Amino acid sequence: MKNKLYLECTSGISGDMAVAALLDLGAGREKLNKALKSLPVKGFDIKISRVVKSGIDACDFDVVLDKEHENHDHDMGYLHGHEHGEHSHEHEEAYACRANHHHETTGHVHEHRGLNEIMTIIDHADMADRARSYAKKIFTILAAAEAKAHNVPADQVHFHEVGAVDSIVDILSVAVCMDDLDVEEVIIPRLCEGSGTIRCQHGILPVPVPAVSNIVSAHHLKLHITPVQGELVTPTGAAIVAAFLTSEKLPEDFTVEKIGIGAGKRQYECPGILRAMLIREAEKNTKIQKFSDTESDTIIKLESNIDDCSGETLGYVMELLYEAGAREANYMPVFMKKNRPAWLLTVICKEDQVSGMERIIFKETTTIGIRRQKMERTVLKREKRTVVTPLGDVEVKVCIFDGQEYIYPEYESVKKLCKKTGVSYREAYHMAVCG
């Protein structure tokens, strides 16, 4: 059974929230520590702890940076560009001094890394191949979004905030945790984002910021803007969603096997948590049958009206459809508009056979459209047997209904016996039924 992960992004999503939620679900910390220690990146440590957010116990994943690499990701005054108040002014002034010092000593404020450099870092990390591919996918999505925002090729994007040490750690950590949890399906009904503005390297920007907007657009993510003033979905969070999302629709009924809650750092009106759930789709209750000899399944009915096709052609089409596994195929005469004589072609098949059946119909007939309908049906349980008759063996289908056994000889097997012995089809059929 595939592991299904439901991410409830009602308070948005960021890299650290995602890592914390996955760790709370049970992702292995030893495997994560091993991968992070192997990174050819310096200036950070990680801290995993428990915190209370809006009265809810949550896991907190914190990337602790040294003075050279620290940023303003969780400084609310800086993020929202307050230009009044003694504390905010002093904080920004101190940041400006530190920025100038970095420029003088290292040639840049923070480390700027291109996509190729980040891929090299990922290649040197001690992590599983699947986790490595996850991390590369997330960064590739981010690169495309930043490239569009700044109108430069993706390989020329130099990440500032995204490429900072804490974001590299967040993304690799998510990749390692997702791989360790062996998640194959990720369901995210929608992303809840805030509004207003936020400050970043390029100045004061509207929320959602350009990188987030570009990811939402490119990957057709469902976005819901809330009244909360601030950025709830970070570029890293949006890229994680785009990289792993497989469905926006939850199963109609499901059970929750485990819950993980990841804490955000920023203080907003909303709870500031990301809830992750490992879920299992509930077994569909089959309709109560009067007899236990029946079972239910789902089939697809394909129909097409064809008014410019010969009977010989349709006979050939039927042969192809049966060879491809059709459960049933037939055609009957109908009258279309203006009393034109035509054929109604009907095919019954399983859902995974639809594309093959449609290919045959489009290729071999003159139709330009096929109707499709999903249907539930009740069928008798059956088994195949070999019946020994005085003239030889015959393959049969055996069904039981209400305690009565019904035998249906297979046509090809009866025909073979007739050709071998010379008896009539009716006689051979009767022998097979009576044993």
C-alpha positions, -999 to +999 in steps of 0.1 A: +000+000+000+014+034-010+021+059+018-002+089+013+007+122+028-018+149+034-004+184+040-028+209+055-014+243+045-040+265+061-012+286+077+010+284+046+042+264+042+079+271+045+110+249+044+115+247+081+078+240+088+079+211+063+110+196+078+096+198+113+062+182+103+080+153+086+103+148+115+072+148+138+058+121+115+087+099+123+114+106+097+148+094+109+169+120+126+201+099+123+198+097+086+191+135+084+221+143+107+243+121+085+233+139+053+237+174+068+271+166+083+283+156+049+274+189+032+304+209+019+287+240+035+298+257+067+282+282+091+252+263+105+240+239+131+205+225+136+183+224+166+152+201+169+129+209+198+092+211+210+074+244+210+038+255+216+021+274+188-015+286+194-017+262+223-007+232+202+024+211+208+046+212+176+080+201+164+104+230+157+133+226+132+157+255+135+188+261+114+211+280+136+235+303+116+267+319+126+271+357+124+284+356+088+254+337+075+225+349+096+195+366+079+162+384+087+139+355+078+121+356+112+126+393+121+090+406+117+100+443+119+124+439+091+102+417+070+074+441+069+095+472+062+086+492+093+102+526+089+092+539+123+100+529+158+133+530+175+138+492+176+131+486+139+154+515+128+183+504+150+179+468+137+179+479+101+209+501+107+228+473+124+220+451+094+233+477+070+266+479+089+269+442+089+261+441+052+288+466+044+313+447+064+305+416+044+309+434+012+343+447+021+356+414+034+340+388+012+327+408-018+290+401-011+264+404+016+254+368+017+267+339-003+254+339-038+253+305-054+243+295-089+222+265-097+252+245-109+270+252-076+240+240-056+237+209-077+274+201-069+267+206-032+238+181-035+259+156-054+285+156-026+259+150+002+256+116+018+220+108+009+200+082-010+197+087-048+159+093-045+164+120-019+191+135-041+167+137-070+140+153-047+164+180-037+175+187-072+139+189-084+130+215-057+160+237-066+152+234-103+117+246-097+130+275-077+156+284-103+129+285-130+107+308-108+136+332-100+147+332-137+113+343-148+111+370-120+144+385-131+143+377-168+175+357-170+183+321-179+178+295-151+215+286-151+224+322-146+202+327-115+223+335-085+203+326-054+206+351-026+180+342+000+170+308-015+207+299-019+215+309+016+227+282+040+195+278+059+174+272+027+199+247+014+196+229+047+158+231+047+155+217+011+179+188+016+163+180+049+128+178+033+142+155+006+159+132+031+127+130+052+104+124+023+126+096+011+128+081+046+091+081+051+087+065+016+059+088+006+045+081-029+014+103-029+011+138-016-023+155-013-026+193-009-060+207-015-048+243-015-022+268-004-033+295+020-013+327+015-014+361+032-016+395+017+001+429+020+038+434+015+071+419+027+108+430+025+134+410+008+168+415-009+151+435-037+131+458-015+094+458-005+074+433-025+037+424-027+026+390-012+027+365-028+062+374-038+071+370-075+089+336-071+059+322-053+035+336-079+056+321-107+057+286-091+019+287-085+013+297-121+038+272-137+026+242-116-011+251-115-013+251-077-045+261-061-040+293-041-063+309-015-056+345-003-064+351+034-068+384+053-036+377+072-010+404+066+022+387+057+039+360+037+026+325+047+040+307+016+077+311+011+094+304-023+109+273-007+076+261+006+059+266-028+087+247-045+083+218-021+046+217-029+052+218-066+078+191-064+057+166-045+020+173-052+002+144-068-034+153-060-056+182-047-084+158-038-086+139-005-102+105-006-139+106+003-132+085+034-099+078+050-082+070+083-053+089+098-024+067+107+000+093+121+001+131+126+031+154+125+029+191+133+057+215+122+060+250+138+067+282+119+089+309+132+070+340+121+043+354+143+010+360+124-027+359+133-031+324+121-018+294+141+015+292+122+017+254+120+019+229+092+000+197+099+011+166+080-009+133+081-001+099+069-035+086+057-050+054+044-080+054+021-109+036+037-121+004+021-151+011+000-182-005+014-196-028-013-233-027-016-251-053+004-259-082-019-287-106-013-263-135-021-226-138-014-221-153-049-218-118-065-192-091-064-190-055-076-165-038-099-163-008-122-162-008-159-160+018-187-185+020-215-173+036-247-197+046-274-194+062-308-218+070-336-203+062-370-220+071-403-193+066-429-179+031-423-186-003-438-197-034-420-165-052-430-145-024-414-164-026-381-161-064-381-123-060-383-124-033-356-143-057-333-116-083-338-089-058-328-109-047-298-113-082-285-076-089-291-068-058-270-089-072-241-123-057-245-149-073-222-176-068-248-179-050-282-209-047-305-224-024-331-260-019-341-277+001-369-291+035-359-306+065-377-289+098-371-300+134-381-315+138-415-323+100-413-288+090-422-282+053-415-252+048-392-237+024-366-236+027-328-203+011-317-202+001-280-172-012-261-170-024-225-136-025-209-116-019-177-104+017-169-068+010-177-077-003-212-095+029-223-066+046-240-058+014-260-095+010-271-099+046-281-067+044-302-081+015-321-114+032-327-099+065-339-074+047-361-096+022-377-130+041-381-142+074-393-154+086-359-142+120-345-155+115-310-160+088-284-183+090-253-170+076-221-190+065-191-179+048-158-204+022-146-207+000-115-218-035-121-226-067-102-212-099-116-214-135-105-182-149-092-167-174-116-139-200-120-125-219-149-126-257-150-119-285-174-148-309-179-141-345-191-167-357-217-168-390-236-154-372-266-127-352-248-120-323-225-138-290-226-129-257-209-159-242-190-168-212-168-186-222-135-208-197-116-227-203-084-258-183-076-282-190-047-267-224-042-272-235-078-241-242-100-242-230-136-218-242-163-209-222-194-187-240-219-161-219-237-169-214-274-134-220-287-130-252-267-164-266-279-155-257-315-122-275-312-139-306-299-165-305-328-138-303-354-119-331-338-148-355-335-173-343-361-202-340-336-226-310-338-219-280-317-252-284-298-243-320-289-208-311-278-221-282-257-247-304-240-220-330-231-199-303-215-228-289-194-239-324-183-203-337-178 
